[in-house]
Amino acid sequence: MNQRERIEEIEKHFERASEVLDRLSSSLEEFAQVQESVKALEAYYGSEEWKKDFLDDEKGFLPPDLKRGVLSEDGVWNLLEEIRAIKERMQDLSK
């Protein structure tokens, strides 16, 4: 590989890393901003309010047009677990 080819090859790596870093930085900023929402979900999920809301949904007491993704046991649990896993990955990458 001659000098020009080497520089062109490394330039491709530089450009790719720069693009990914820009996207990651934006995503991390969004992730930081959503932490209050995550805390609210964690506090609600499994609380007495959530249990009552879940049971009322099971009994058909809630309006049919009400979005109720937060009453899905698996949906909220999976989201919170995914967030924990991402935080662990970020910690592992920082080592």
N, C-alpha and C positions, 0 to 999 in steps of 0.2 A: 504494500500500500504506500503510495507516494504521499508527500506532504499535503497536497491539495485534497486528495481523497480522505486522508485522515481528518483534516479540519472539517470537511463537509460532513463526514460521518459523525463526528463529535457535535457539530452544530445541530444535526438532527436530534441528537439526544438532549441537547440544551433546550431546543425549541419545545420538544415533547414535555420535558420536565417543567418548563416554564408554564405551558398551557395547563398541565394537570395541577400545578401548584396554585394557579389563579382560580381554577374551579374549586379546589379543596378549600382555599381561603374563604371563598364566598359561601361554600357549604358549611364551614365551621362557624362562620358568623351567623348564619341562619339557625344552626344547631344551638348556638349559645342563646339566641333570642327566644327559642322555643322552650327553654328549660323551665320557665314559670308554668307553662302549660303541662309539661311533664310532671312537675311537682303537684299540680292540681289533680292530674289523673291518678298519680300514686296515692294521694290523700283520699280520693273518692273511691277508688277501686278497693273493694273489701270492707269499706266502712258500713256502718249501720244504715246510712242513707242509701248506699248502693244496694245493699241487701233488700231494703224495702222497695226500692225502684225495680229491682230485678223481679221480686215476687209479684209486685203489681203488674209488671209486664206479662209474667207467666199467667196471671189470672185474667188478662185481657182488659185491665183497667186503664191502660194508656191509650191515647188516641192513635188510630192506625197510621196516620200520616206523620207521626213523630219519629224522627231519626233516632235510632237507639243502638248505634254501634258500641257505645260505652257500656251497654248492658250485656254485651257478648263477653262471656268469661274468657274464651280463647282469644278474641280479638285484642282486648286490652292487655291481657297477660303476655301475648306474643309481642305486642308493640313494646311493652316495658322491658321484656327480656332482650329484644333486639337492641334497644337503647343501651342496656347494660353491656351487651356483647360489643357494641361499637365503642363504648368508653374503654373497655378492656383492651380492644385492639389498638386504640389510640395510645394507651399507656404502654403497651408492648412495643409499639413503633417508636416511642420516645426513648427507649432504653438504648 
